[in-house]
Each structure stands twice: as C-alpha cells, then as structure tokens.
C-alpha cells in the first residue's frame, strides 16, 4: 500500500476545526429544525393539547391560559420563522465545512451574524411582547390560587427570574456563533480552503 506524500506546506494540513465546526453546525441545525417542527405542532394543536391537560381546572384559569397562548401566538410564529432561517443557514454552512468548500467560512460567518441578529431580535420580542403578556397572565392565574400576603413575593420572584432568563438566554446563545467566527476566520483555515477547498 502506498503511503500518502507529506503535505507540501502548512497550508495543506487541514485544520481540525473545519470538520469539527462542520459537524457541530449540522447537529445544531438539525436540532433547530426539530425545535421548529415542535413549535409548529404546538401552535397548530395547542387547543387540543390544552383540552387534555386542563381537565378539571377552574374556568377562570383555563380562560387566562387560553388568552395568554393566543396573545403569544404572533411572537411564536415570528420565532419559528427566525428559527427556520437560522437553521437553514447553519445546516448549509455545516455541510459546506464538512465538504471543505471554499465558500464555507463565508457561509458560516453569514449564519453566525444571522444568529446574533436573531438573538437580539428574540431578546427584544421577549421584553416587548412576551413579558407583558406572561406577567398579566401570572397576575391573573397566581392571584387567584395563592394567599394574598404571599402572592406579591411569588410574582416578584417569578418576574425577576424571567428577566434574568431574558438577559442570560441570548447572551449564552451568542457564545457558539461568536466562537465559530473567531475559530473559523483564522489564517490557517482560510489558507487551507483557498488551496485545497472544492
């Protein structure tokens, strides 16, 4: 069996990060598609699902939950569309990286920038549209089920936790796109793809 000739230069040695980020991109893209499909199923069959889970609940609670889900539906559809766009971009970039396409870094950067914009839009939607709706629903639902002296403390805790999640969620979600920008835009990656990419 003939051995492979050694690479002619450092630019001919494939940096491992190309394949690693390609595979991770594909996995995250597939998870994004599954999440999006789950969101669509929830929105389409929400009334039937809620009908099963709300059996025996007080009418006021059921009405408050139904109103909350109706009010959140536009935000949910916007999130699904954004998720579709980002999922397609990351899958396309991941496949290009695994196949060592010359355009793969550009495609990955496009995904990463779109993902960062999506995180910012998601945070804005959360604070402008979701928080007011959920806060109002919590006031109604918990106000009727928790004794008066405790309800304010419980509501304050839940709303504080929601604000914390609304800030930390997008920040943590931005870590991977930022890593992909930093790691894939190194000179050795670009040089390898320029010389050896398809």
N, C-alpha and C positions, 0 to 999 in steps of 0.2 A: 504494500500500500504506500503510495507516495505521500510524503508529508507536505503540508502547506508551506509555501515560501514565507519567510518572515515579512511583516509589513515594511514597506519602503520608507515610511516616515511615521511620526507620531500621529499625524492627521489621518492615517489609515487604520489606526486602532479605534474600534468602536467604543465610545464611552458607554458604560453600562447604564447610565441614567436614561439613555434614549429608550431602550427596551423597557426599563422599569417604569418610567413615566407613561409609556405607551400602554402597558398592561393596566396600570392603576387608572389611567384615563378611561380605558374601556370598562373596567369594573365600575367606576363611579358613574359613567354614562348609563350603563345597564341598570344600576340602582336608581338613577334619576328617572329612567323610563318606567321602571316598576312603580316608583313612588307616584309618578304622574298618572299611570293607569289606575292605581288605587284611589287617587284623589277623584278621578272622573267617576269611578264606580260609586264612591261615597256620595258624590253630588247627585248622581242620577238616581240612586236607590236610597237616598237618605230618609225619605218619609217611611218607606217600608222597614228599614233598619230601626229607625226611631220607634216605630209602632210596636216592634217586638220588645225593645229594651225598656219602653216606658209603661208597660202594662202594670196597672195598679198604682201609678204615680198620681199625685193630685193634679187636677186640671190646670191650675194656675202655673205649676211648674212645667207641665208639658207645653203650655202656651208660650211661656217665657223661652224655653229651649227652641221651639219651632221658630219664634221670631228671631232669636239670635242666629240660628242657622240660615234663615232667609236673608238677614242683613249681612251675613258674612259671605254669602254665595258670590257676589261680584268680586270680592277680594280673592276668593278661592280660585275662580276662573282665571283671573289675571295671573295668579301664582302658577297655575297649570300651564298657561301659555309661555310664561317666562321659563319654567322648568323644561318644557319641550325644546325651546330654542337652545338653552344651555346644554341640555342632554345631547342634542344633535351635534352641536359644536364640539363637545368633549369626545364623543364617540368618533367623529370624523378625525379629530386630531390624534386620538389614540391609535386608530388604525393606520394613519399616516406615519406615526412614530414607529410602530411595530414593523411596518414595511419599509422603513428608512427612506421615506420620501423627502426630497429636497425642500418641499414646502411645509414639512411637518412642524418646524419651530414656529413659523408664521401662523399656521393653523392653531397651534397650542396657545400662542400669545393672543389670538383672536378669542379663543374660548376663555382664557384667563381674564381678559378685560371684560368680556360679556358677563362672566360670573361675578366679577367685582361690582359691576354696574347693577346686576341683579340683586346682589346682597344689599346695596344701598337702596334700591327701589323697594325691596322687601322690608327693610327697616322702616322706611317712610310709610309704606302701607300699614305696617303693624301699628305704628304710633298714631297715624291719622285716621285709619279706618277700623282696625281690629280692636285696639284698646278701648275706645269709647263704647263700642258695641258690647264687648265682653264685660266691661265694668258695669254697664247698665243692666246686663243680664244677671250678673253676680249680685248686684244690689237687690234685684227682684227675687232671685232664687234663694239666696242665703238669708236675706232679710226675713223671709217667712219661716225658715227652718232652724235658725239659731237664736237663742235667747238674746234680748235687746242689749244687755250690757256687753256681751261678747262679740256681737256682730261687727262692730266698728273695728275692733282689733283684728279679727279674722279677715275682713275685707282689706284692711290696710296691708296685712301680711301678703295676701294673695296678689294684690295690685303691685306691691313692691317687688315681689318675685317675678311678675310679668314684665315689669320694666327692666329688671336685671337680665331676664332671658332675651328681651327685645334688643338689648345692647350687646350682650355677650354672644348670642347666636350668630349674628352676622360677622362679628369680629373673628370668632373661631372658624366660621365657614370661609373666611377670606384667607386662612393660612395656606390651604392647598394651592389655590390659584397663584398666590404670591410665590410659593416655593417653586412652582412649575416655571414661572417667569424667571426667577433667579437661577435655577439649576439648568434650564434648557437654553439660556441665552449666553452660555459660556463660550469662549472662542473655540475650544476643542470640539464642542458639539457642532457648531456651525461649520467649522473647517471639515470635519468628518463628513457631514451631509453634503457639503459642496463637492467634495472629491469622490465620495462613494455612494451618495444617495441616488435613488431611482427616480 
